[in-house]
């Protein structure tokens, strides 16, 4: 698992919105799943929270991932879930 900045291009094409999400990789290193709401930090100690925050900061130095590309790769339907009441 790693943190990545995701451009939420499916939520509002006219207004750019970004989120830090957890991205999961398969055995070959390819993205296989992501958690749109995965940026909530919980840990056993404050030091582990600091480690996660550092991981999130480092995510801003990596290329931004498009949500639509994650949806295609993972065959996820997160956008539909967001739109449903």
N, C-alpha and C positions, 0 to 999 in steps of 0.2 A: 504494500500500500504506500502511496505517496500523496502529497497534497499538490493540486494543480489549480491554477486560475482557469475558470471556465467562463467563456463568453456565452451568456444565456440568450443566444440569438433566436430561440424559439418562443421566448416569453413576450418580447416586445421588439420587433425588428426596427422600429423607429427610434427607440431610446436604448442606447447601449447599457447593459447591466452585466456585472461580473460577480462571480462568487468563488470562494476557495472551497473546493470539493475534495473528497477522498476519491482517488482513482486506484483501481485494483488491476493487477497484471496477471496474465496466465504464466505458465512455465516457460514460454518462449519470450516473455517480456512485453507482449502485446497487451494493450488495454482490453479487459474483458468485462469490466463492470465499473460503475461509479455511483457515488451517493450524492445526490444533489444537495441534501441537507446535512452533509457530513462534517461541517465545520464547527460543530459544537464540541468544546473541549472538556473532557472528563478524564481524570487520571487518579492514581492512587496517592500521588504526592505533588506538592507544588513544583518540585524540580521536573517531574514528568510533564506537567502542564507547560513549563518553560520550554522543554524540549519540543513539544508539539507546536508551540508558538513559533519557535525558530524554524521548524519545518514549513510552516505556513508562510513565513517571511521569505524563505528560499524559493517557494513556489512562484513568487512574483518575479523571479529572475529567469524562469523557464518560459518557453513559448506558451502562449494562451491556446487553450483547446476550445474548439467550438462545440457547444452543446449538441447541435444537430449532427456533428460527426460522432460524438459519443453515443447518441441515440442510434445511429446507423451501425456502429461497431458492436454495441452491446444488445441490439434488438430490444432496447428498453422502450417503455411507453410513459416516461416521466412527464412529458409535456401534456399528455392526455390526462394523467392523474392530477396535474396542477389545475387544469381547466374544469374538471368535474366538481360538482358541488359537494 
